[in-house]
Amino acid sequence: MKKNLLYLPTLFTGICLMLFTCTTDDILPALNVSLSNNSLSEESGTVILTASLNGAATQQIVIPLTFSGNATLDADYSISANAITINNGQTSGSITITGLVDGLIEGDETIDISIGNASGVLLLSETNFTITILDADIDSDGDGVPDASDECPNVPGDINNNGCPFVGFIINEVLYDPADGIAGDSNLDGTRDPLADEFIEFYNSTANSLDLSGYTISDASQVRHIFPAGTVVPSNGVIVVFGGGNPTGSFGGAIVQTASEGQLNMNNAGDFVTVRDAANNAILTFDINPLSGNPNEAYTRFPDIYGDFERYSNIPEANGALHTPGTKVDGSTF
C-alpha cells in the first residue's frame, strides 16, 4: 500500500498539466458584439457598436466591419471607424455611428452591419446587425421639399424652385408717385424727379429664361417702353424699368433699363399699364386706379411674388423704406 501511495503526486501533477494546457492554449478568448440602440435619428442621433472580451487582450485585436443597406454612408450617416479595435491589455473597443440630415424626404432607412472574422477570438454573438435611421425631415405642404429647405413651406410648389410655385412673369412692385425730396430718388442718381424716379419691377417666376426682346410697356395713352433686343431675364430673375435718369447702384443684381420713350408717365389719379409681347398680345396688366392717390411710396406684392399689392408704410418688414427696386421688400435679394 505504501508503494502505491508514492505514485499519487505524479498522477495529480499529470492531471493539472493537462487541465492547464486545455484552458490556456486551446480555448480562445470569447468575443461579444452589441449595439447601444437599434435606431437613431438622422438629426445627429448616435448608436455605439461595442465589442467586448471575457478577459484582457494579450495582443491588439481588429474586428473588421462591412456596412450596407439602403442608407448611404457619408450622406445619411457617418462612422468613426470601419473596424473595432481592442488594444493590448483592454477588454473592449467601440465605434460610433452618427445620423446625418440630408434634407431629403426619404422615410426611414436602414444600415446593415456585418461583423468580419478576427483572429485570436471566438465570436459568440450574432454577426449581423441592423440599425434604422429615423427620417427627421418634415414636408408640411407635401411637395417633396423638406421644410428646412422649402422657401414656401406652407404652399405646395416645385422641387426645382426651392419648394415654391412658379407663377409666371409678374409685376412685383410699382412706384408711380415718388416721395418728395431725396427720399423719392429711387434710381439713386442723386436727383428726385417725379417722372424719372417712377419704376416698374418685374419678376420672372418661370422655370426658364424669358426673352423680352420687342415686348412693350404702355400706359392708357401710348407705348412708353420697348424692350431692346437681347433683353433676357433668367428664371427667378428681376428686371426694373425706370422712367428715366441715370440709375446708379446694383439694385440687387437686377437688369435695369430706362423708358425708351423718355418716361413711363403713370398718372397718379389713375392709369392702366399693359405689357405686350412681340406679337402684340397682352400678357400683363396693372390697374393703378384702385391704388390711386398720392401715396409718396411704392406698392409691392407682400409677401414678394405671391402676395397682394400693399403700400410700403403698411409693411413692418420694410423697416421704413418707401421702395426697394430690384430687391425684396426687406432689402434682401431675390
C-alpha positions as a Markdown table, in Angstrom:
| # | Residue | x | y | z |
|---|---|---|---|---|
| 1 | Met | 0.0 | 0.0 | 0.0 |
| 2 | Lys | 2.8 | 2.4 | 0.7 |
| 3 | Lys | 4.3 | 1.8 | -2.6 |
| 4 | Asn | 1.1 | 2.8 | -4.4 |
| 5 | Leu | 0.8 | 6.0 | -2.5 |
| 6 | Leu | 4.2 | 7.1 | -3.8 |
| 7 | Tyr | 2.6 | 7.4 | -7.3 |
| 8 | Leu | -0.2 | 9.8 | -6.3 |
| 9 | Pro | 1.8 | 13.1 | -6.6 |
| 10 | Thr | 2.9 | 12.1 | -10.1 |
| 11 | Leu | -0.7 | 11.4 | -11.1 |
| 12 | Phe | -2.0 | 14.7 | -9.7 |
| 13 | Thr | 0.8 | 16.6 | -11.5 |
| 14 | Gly | -0.1 | 15.0 | -14.8 |
| 15 | Ile | -3.8 | 15.9 | -14.4 |
| 16 | Cys | -3.0 | 19.5 | -13.5 |
| 17 | Leu | -0.7 | 19.9 | -16.5 |
| 18 | Met | -3.5 | 18.5 | -18.8 |
| 19 | Leu | -6.1 | 20.9 | -17.4 |
| 20 | Phe | -3.7 | 23.9 | -17.7 |
| 21 | Thr | -2.9 | 23.1 | -21.3 |
| 22 | Cys | -6.6 | 22.9 | -22.2 |
| 23 | Thr | -7.7 | 26.1 | -20.6 |
| 24 | Thr | -4.8 | 28.4 | -21.8 |
| 25 | Asp | -3.7 | 27.1 | -25.1 |
| 26 | Asp | -6.8 | 25.5 | -26.7 |
| 27 | Ile | -9.7 | 27.8 | -25.7 |
| 28 | Leu | -9.8 | 31.3 | -27.5 |
| 29 | Pro | -10.9 | 34.5 | -25.7 |
| 30 | Ala | -14.7 | 34.9 | -26.1 |
| 31 | Leu | -16.0 | 38.0 | -28.0 |
| 32 | Asn | -19.4 | 39.6 | -27.9 |
| 33 | Val | -20.6 | 42.4 | -30.1 |
| 34 | Ser | -23.6 | 44.6 | -29.1 |
| 35 | Leu | -25.5 | 47.8 | -30.2 |
| 36 | Ser | -26.5 | 50.6 | -27.8 |
| 37 | Asn | -29.7 | 51.0 | -29.8 |
| 38 | Asn | -31.4 | 49.7 | -32.9 |
| 39 | Ser | -32.4 | 53.1 | -34.2 |
| 40 | Leu | -31.1 | 56.6 | -34.5 |
| 41 | Ser | -32.4 | 60.0 | -35.7 |
| 42 | Glu | -30.7 | 61.4 | -38.8 |
| 43 | Glu | -30.6 | 64.6 | -36.9 |
| 44 | Ser | -27.2 | 63.8 | -35.2 |
| 45 | Gly | -28.5 | 60.8 | -33.4 |
| 46 | Thr | -25.9 | 58.2 | -32.4 |
| 47 | Val | -25.5 | 54.5 | -31.9 |
| 48 | Ile | -22.5 | 52.8 | -30.3 |
| 49 | Leu | -21.3 | 49.4 | -31.6 |
| 50 | Thr | -19.2 | 47.7 | -28.9 |
| 51 | Ala | -17.0 | 44.5 | -28.9 |
| 52 | Ser | -16.2 | 43.0 | -25.5 |
| 53 | Leu | -13.8 | 40.2 | -24.4 |
| 54 | Asn | -14.2 | 38.0 | -21.4 |
| 55 | Gly | -10.7 | 38.9 | -20.4 |
| 56 | Ala | -7.9 | 41.4 | -21.2 |
| 57 | Ala | -6.5 | 41.1 | -24.7 |
| 58 | Thr | -2.9 | 39.8 | -24.9 |
| 59 | Gln | -2.4 | 41.5 | -28.3 |
| 60 | Gln | -4.2 | 44.0 | -30.5 |
| 61 | Ile | -7.5 | 42.6 | -31.9 |
| 62 | Val | -9.1 | 44.2 | -35.0 |
| 63 | Ile | -12.7 | 43.3 | -35.9 |
| 64 | Pro | -13.5 | 44.3 | -39.5 |
| 65 | Leu | -17.0 | 45.7 | -40.3 |
| 66 | Thr | -19.0 | 45.8 | -43.5 |
| 67 | Phe | -21.7 | 48.4 | -44.0 |
| 68 | Ser | -24.6 | 48.1 | -46.4 |
| 69 | Gly | -28.4 | 48.7 | -46.5 |
| 70 | Asn | -30.4 | 51.4 | -48.3 |
| 71 | Ala | -28.9 | 54.2 | -46.2 |
| 72 | Thr | -25.8 | 55.8 | -47.8 |
| 73 | Leu | -22.6 | 56.2 | -45.8 |
| 74 | Asp | -21.4 | 59.9 | -45.5 |
| 75 | Ala | -24.8 | 61.1 | -46.8 |
| 76 | Asp | -27.3 | 59.5 | -44.4 |
| 77 | Tyr | -24.8 | 58.6 | -41.6 |
| 78 | Ser | -21.1 | 58.7 | -40.7 |
| 79 | Ile | -18.9 | 56.2 | -38.8 |
| 80 | Ser | -16.0 | 56.9 | -36.5 |
| 81 | Ala | -14.1 | 53.9 | -38.0 |
| 82 | Asn | -14.7 | 50.9 | -40.3 |
| 83 | Ala | -13.3 | 48.4 | -37.8 |
| 84 | Ile | -13.4 | 47.9 | -34.0 |
| 85 | Thr | -10.0 | 47.8 | -32.3 |
| 86 | Ile | -9.3 | 46.2 | -28.9 |
| 87 | Asn | -5.9 | 47.2 | -27.8 |
| 88 | Asn | -3.5 | 45.0 | -25.9 |
| 89 | Gly | -4.5 | 44.9 | -22.2 |
| 90 | Gln | -8.0 | 46.2 | -22.9 |
| 91 | Thr | -11.3 | 44.3 | -22.7 |
| 92 | Ser | -13.4 | 46.2 | -25.2 |
| 93 | Gly | -13.5 | 48.6 | -28.1 |
| 94 | Ser | -16.2 | 50.5 | -30.0 |
| 95 | Ile | -17.2 | 52.7 | -32.9 |
| 96 | Thr | -19.9 | 55.4 | -33.1 |
| 97 | Ile | -22.5 | 55.7 | -35.9 |
| 98 | Thr | -24.0 | 59.2 | -36.3 |
| 99 | Gly | -27.1 | 60.2 | -38.3 |
| 100 | Leu | -26.8 | 63.0 | -40.8 |
| 101 | Val | -29.5 | 65.3 | -42.0 |
| 102 | Asp | -29.6 | 65.2 | -45.8 |
| 103 | Gly | -32.5 | 67.5 | -46.4 |
| 104 | Leu | -34.5 | 64.8 | -48.4 |
| 105 | Ile | -37.8 | 63.3 | -47.7 |
| 106 | Glu | -36.9 | 59.6 | -47.8 |
| 107 | Gly | -38.7 | 57.9 | -45.0 |
| 108 | Asp | -36.8 | 55.6 | -42.6 |
| 109 | Glu | -33.7 | 53.9 | -43.9 |
| 110 | Thr | -31.6 | 51.0 | -42.7 |
| 111 | Ile | -27.9 | 50.3 | -42.0 |
| 112 | Asp | -26.9 | 46.7 | -42.2 |
| 113 | Ile | -23.6 | 45.8 | -40.4 |
| 114 | Ser | -21.7 | 42.6 | -40.8 |
| 115 | Ile | -19.1 | 41.5 | -38.3 |
| 116 | Gly | -16.0 | 40.1 | -40.0 |
| 117 | Asn | -13.6 | 37.4 | -38.8 |
| 118 | Ala | -11.0 | 38.5 | -36.3 |
| 119 | Ser | -8.0 | 36.2 | -35.5 |
| 120 | Gly | -7.4 | 35.0 | -32.0 |
| 121 | Val | -11.0 | 35.3 | -30.7 |
| 122 | Leu | -14.1 | 33.2 | -30.6 |
| 123 | Leu | -17.2 | 35.2 | -31.6 |
| 124 | Leu | -20.2 | 34.2 | -29.5 |
| 125 | Ser | -22.7 | 36.9 | -30.5 |
| 126 | Glu | -24.6 | 37.3 | -33.8 |
| 127 | Thr | -22.6 | 38.6 | -36.8 |
| 128 | Asn | -25.3 | 40.8 | -38.4 |
| 129 | Phe | -27.0 | 43.9 | -37.0 |
| 130 | Thr | -29.5 | 46.4 | -38.5 |
| 131 | Ile | -29.9 | 50.0 | -37.5 |
| 132 | Thr | -33.0 | 52.1 | -38.6 |
| 133 | Ile | -32.3 | 55.7 | -39.4 |
| 134 | Leu | -35.4 | 57.7 | -38.5 |
| 135 | Asp | -36.2 | 60.4 | -41.1 |
| 136 | Ala | -36.1 | 63.8 | -39.3 |
| 137 | Asp | -37.2 | 65.9 | -42.3 |
| 138 | Ile | -40.7 | 67.3 | -42.4 |
| 139 | Asp | -42.7 | 68.3 | -45.5 |
| 140 | Ser | -45.7 | 70.3 | -44.3 |
| 141 | Asp | -47.1 | 71.0 | -47.7 |
| 142 | Gly | -46.4 | 67.6 | -49.2 |
| 143 | Asp | -44.5 | 68.9 | -52.3 |
| 144 | Gly | -41.4 | 66.8 | -51.8 |
| 145 | Val | -39.2 | 69.6 | -50.4 |
| 146 | Pro | -38.3 | 69.4 | -46.7 |
| 147 | Asp | -39.4 | 72.4 | -44.7 |
| 148 | Ala | -35.8 | 73.1 | -43.8 |
| 149 | Ser | -35.0 | 74.0 | -47.4 |
| 150 | Asp | -38.5 | 74.9 | -48.6 |
| 151 | Glu | -38.8 | 78.7 | -49.2 |
| 152 | Cys | -42.6 | 78.3 | -49.3 |
| 153 | Pro | -43.2 | 75.6 | -46.6 |
| 154 | Asn | -46.9 | 76.1 | -46.4 |
| 155 | Val | -47.7 | 76.3 | -50.1 |
| 156 | Pro | -47.2 | 73.3 | -52.4 |
| 157 | Gly | -44.6 | 74.2 | -55.0 |
| 158 | Asp | -42.0 | 72.9 | -57.5 |
| 159 | Ile | -39.0 | 70.9 | -56.3 |
| 160 | Asn | -36.9 | 72.9 | -58.9 |
| 161 | Asn | -38.0 | 76.2 | -57.3 |
| 162 | Asn | -37.0 | 75.6 | -53.7 |
| 163 | Gly | -40.5 | 74.4 | -52.9 |
| 164 | Cys | -42.2 | 77.5 | -54.2 |
| 165 | Pro | -44.7 | 77.5 | -57.1 |
| 166 | Phe | -43.9 | 79.1 | -60.4 |
| 167 | Val | -46.5 | 81.9 | -61.0 |
| 168 | Gly | -45.3 | 83.2 | -64.4 |
| 169 | Phe | -43.9 | 86.6 | -65.4 |
| 170 | Ile | -45.3 | 89.2 | -63.0 |
| 171 | Ile | -45.2 | 92.8 | -61.8 |
| 172 | Asn | -43.9 | 92.7 | -58.3 |
| 173 | Glu | -43.5 | 96.4 | -57.4 |
| 174 | Val | -44.7 | 99.7 | -58.9 |
| 175 | Leu | -43.7 | 103.3 | -57.9 |
| 176 | Tyr | -45.9 | 105.8 | -59.8 |
| 177 | Asp | -45.6 | 108.6 | -57.2 |
| 178 | Pro | -42.1 | 109.2 | -55.8 |
| 179 | Ala | -41.8 | 110.8 | -52.4 |
| 180 | Asp | -40.9 | 114.4 | -52.1 |
| 181 | Gly | -37.2 | 115.3 | -51.7 |
| 182 | Ile | -34.3 | 112.9 | -51.9 |
| 183 | Ala | -36.4 | 110.1 | -50.3 |
| 184 | Gly | -38.1 | 109.9 | -53.7 |
| 185 | Asp | -34.8 | 109.3 | -55.6 |
| 186 | Ser | -35.5 | 105.7 | -56.4 |
| 187 | Asn | -33.0 | 105.4 | -59.2 |
| 188 | Leu | -30.2 | 106.7 | -56.9 |
| 189 | Asp | -28.8 | 109.2 | -59.4 |
| 190 | Gly | -28.8 | 111.9 | -56.8 |
| 191 | Thr | -31.8 | 113.8 | -58.0 |
| 192 | Arg | -35.5 | 113.3 | -57.2 |
| 193 | Asp | -37.6 | 113.6 | -60.3 |
| 194 | Pro | -41.4 | 112.9 | -60.4 |
| 195 | Leu | -41.1 | 111.1 | -63.8 |
| 196 | Ala | -37.6 | 109.7 | -63.9 |
| 197 | Asp | -37.9 | 108.0 | -60.5 |
| 198 | Glu | -41.1 | 106.1 | -61.4 |
| 199 | Phe | -40.4 | 102.4 | -62.0 |
| 200 | Ile | -41.9 | 99.0 | -62.5 |
| 201 | Glu | -40.2 | 95.9 | -61.1 |
| 202 | Phe | -40.8 | 92.6 | -63.0 |
| 203 | Tyr | -40.1 | 89.1 | -61.8 |
| 204 | Asn | -39.7 | 86.0 | -63.9 |
| 205 | Ser | -41.3 | 83.3 | -61.9 |
| 206 | Thr | -41.0 | 80.6 | -64.5 |
| 207 | Ala | -38.7 | 77.6 | -64.9 |
| 208 | Asn | -37.0 | 79.1 | -68.0 |
| 209 | Ser | -35.3 | 82.3 | -69.1 |
| 210 | Leu | -37.7 | 84.8 | -70.8 |
| 211 | Asp | -36.7 | 86.7 | -73.9 |
| 212 | Leu | -38.4 | 90.2 | -73.7 |
| 213 | Ser | -37.0 | 91.5 | -77.0 |
| 214 | Gly | -39.6 | 93.6 | -78.7 |
| 215 | Tyr | -42.1 | 93.5 | -75.7 |
| 216 | Thr | -43.7 | 96.8 | -74.8 |
| 217 | Ile | -45.0 | 98.7 | -71.8 |
| 218 | Ser | -47.9 | 101.1 | -72.4 |
| 219 | Asp | -50.0 | 103.3 | -70.2 |
| 220 | Ala | -53.6 | 104.2 | -71.1 |
| 221 | Ser | -52.3 | 106.7 | -73.7 |
| 222 | Gln | -49.3 | 105.2 | -75.6 |
| 223 | Val | -46.3 | 102.9 | -75.7 |
| 224 | Arg | -43.8 | 104.1 | -73.1 |
| 225 | His | -41.1 | 101.5 | -73.3 |
| 226 | Ile | -39.9 | 98.9 | -75.9 |
| 227 | Phe | -37.6 | 96.3 | -74.5 |
| 228 | Pro | -34.4 | 96.2 | -76.7 |
| 229 | Ala | -33.2 | 93.1 | -78.5 |
| 230 | Gly | -31.2 | 90.8 | -76.2 |
| 231 | Thr | -33.3 | 91.5 | -73.1 |
| 232 | Val | -33.3 | 88.1 | -71.5 |
| 233 | Val | -34.5 | 87.6 | -67.9 |
| 234 | Pro | -33.3 | 84.4 | -66.3 |
| 235 | Ser | -35.6 | 82.1 | -64.2 |
| 236 | Asn | -36.2 | 83.8 | -60.9 |
| 237 | Gly | -34.6 | 86.9 | -62.3 |
| 238 | Val | -35.6 | 90.6 | -61.9 |
| 239 | Ile | -35.8 | 93.5 | -64.4 |
| 240 | Val | -36.6 | 97.1 | -63.3 |
| 241 | Val | -37.6 | 99.8 | -65.8 |
| 242 | Phe | -37.2 | 103.3 | -64.5 |
| 243 | Gly | -38.9 | 106.3 | -66.1 |
| 244 | Gly | -35.5 | 107.9 | -66.8 |
| 245 | Gly | -32.5 | 109.4 | -65.2 |
| 246 | Asn | -29.2 | 107.6 | -64.7 |
| 247 | Pro | -29.8 | 104.7 | -62.4 |
| 248 | Thr | -26.8 | 104.1 | -60.2 |
| 249 | Gly | -26.3 | 101.0 | -58.0 |
| 250 | Ser | -26.6 | 97.3 | -58.1 |
| 251 | Phe | -30.4 | 97.1 | -57.4 |
| 252 | Gly | -29.9 | 93.5 | -56.1 |
| 253 | Gly | -28.3 | 92.4 | -59.4 |
| 254 | Ala | -31.5 | 93.1 | -61.4 |
| 255 | Ile | -31.4 | 94.0 | -65.0 |
| 256 | Val | -32.0 | 97.8 | -65.2 |
| 257 | Gln | -33.4 | 99.8 | -68.1 |
| 258 | Thr | -34.9 | 103.3 | -68.5 |
| 259 | Ala | -38.1 | 104.0 | -70.6 |
| 260 | Ser | -37.1 | 104.0 | -74.3 |
| 261 | Glu | -39.8 | 106.7 | -75.0 |
| 262 | Gly | -38.5 | 109.0 | -72.3 |
| 263 | Gln | -40.9 | 108.4 | -69.5 |
| 264 | Leu | -43.4 | 105.9 | -68.0 |
| 265 | Asn | -45.7 | 108.8 | -67.1 |
| 266 | Met | -48.0 | 106.7 | -64.8 |
| 267 | Asn | -50.9 | 109.0 | -63.8 |
| 268 | Asn | -51.3 | 109.3 | -60.0 |
| 269 | Ala | -55.1 | 109.8 | -60.4 |
| 270 | Gly | -55.5 | 106.5 | -62.2 |
| 271 | Asp | -53.8 | 104.8 | -65.1 |
| 272 | Phe | -53.7 | 101.4 | -66.8 |
| 273 | Val | -50.4 | 99.7 | -67.6 |
| 274 | Thr | -50.2 | 96.9 | -70.2 |
| 275 | Val | -47.3 | 94.7 | -71.2 |
| 276 | Arg | -47.5 | 93.2 | -74.6 |
| 277 | Asp | -45.3 | 90.5 | -76.2 |
| 278 | Ala | -43.6 | 91.0 | -79.6 |
| 279 | Ala | -46.7 | 89.8 | -81.3 |
| 280 | Asn | -48.8 | 92.5 | -79.6 |
| 281 | Asn | -50.5 | 90.1 | -77.3 |
| 282 | Ala | -51.3 | 91.5 | -73.8 |
| 283 | Ile | -49.6 | 89.4 | -71.2 |
| 284 | Leu | -49.7 | 91.6 | -68.1 |
| 285 | Thr | -51.8 | 94.5 | -66.8 |
| 286 | Phe | -51.6 | 96.7 | -63.8 |
| 287 | Asp | -54.6 | 99.0 | -62.8 |
| 288 | Ile | -53.4 | 102.0 | -60.8 |
| 289 | Asn | -56.9 | 103.2 | -60.2 |
| 290 | Pro | -57.7 | 101.0 | -57.1 |
| 291 | Leu | -54.4 | 102.2 | -55.6 |
| 292 | Ser | -54.6 | 105.8 | -56.9 |
| 293 | Gly | -53.9 | 108.9 | -55.0 |
| 294 | Asn | -50.6 | 110.4 | -53.9 |
| 295 | Pro | -49.0 | 107.8 | -51.6 |
| 296 | Asn | -45.5 | 109.1 | -52.0 |
| 297 | Glu | -44.3 | 105.5 | -51.8 |
| 298 | Ala | -44.4 | 102.3 | -53.9 |
| 299 | Tyr | -46.8 | 99.4 | -53.9 |
| 300 | Thr | -45.4 | 95.9 | -53.7 |
| 301 | Arg | -46.6 | 92.4 | -53.5 |
| 302 | Phe | -46.3 | 91.2 | -50.0 |
| 303 | Pro | -45.1 | 88.6 | -49.5 |
| 304 | Asp | -42.9 | 89.3 | -52.5 |
| 305 | Ile | -44.0 | 87.4 | -55.7 |
| 306 | Tyr | -47.0 | 85.7 | -54.1 |
| 307 | Gly | -48.9 | 88.3 | -52.1 |
| 308 | Asp | -51.3 | 91.1 | -52.9 |
| 309 | Phe | -50.2 | 94.7 | -53.5 |
| 310 | Glu | -49.6 | 96.7 | -50.4 |
| 311 | Arg | -48.2 | 100.1 | -49.6 |
| 312 | Tyr | -44.7 | 100.1 | -48.0 |
| 313 | Ser | -45.8 | 102.1 | -45.0 |
| 314 | Asn | -48.2 | 99.2 | -44.1 |
| 315 | Ile | -45.4 | 96.6 | -44.1 |
| 316 | Pro | -43.3 | 96.4 | -40.9 |
| 317 | Glu | -40.7 | 94.3 | -42.7 |
| 318 | Ala | -39.9 | 97.3 | -45.0 |
| 319 | Asn | -38.2 | 98.9 | -42.0 |
| 320 | Gly | -39.4 | 102.4 | -43.1 |
| 321 | Ala | -38.3 | 102.0 | -46.8 |
| 322 | Leu | -40.6 | 103.6 | -49.4 |
| 323 | His | -39.4 | 101.5 | -52.3 |
| 324 | Thr | -36.9 | 98.7 | -53.0 |
| 325 | Pro | -36.4 | 98.4 | -56.7 |
| 326 | Gly | -34.6 | 95.1 | -57.6 |
| 327 | Thr | -34.8 | 93.6 | -54.2 |
| 328 | Lys | -37.4 | 92.2 | -51.8 |
| 329 | Val | -39.4 | 94.4 | -49.5 |
| 330 | Asp | -36.9 | 93.9 | -46.7 |
| 331 | Gly | -34.0 | 94.8 | -49.0 |
| 332 | Ser | -32.7 | 91.3 | -49.5 |
| 333 | Thr | -32.0 | 89.8 | -52.9 |
| 334 | Phe | -34.5 | 87.6 | -54.7 |
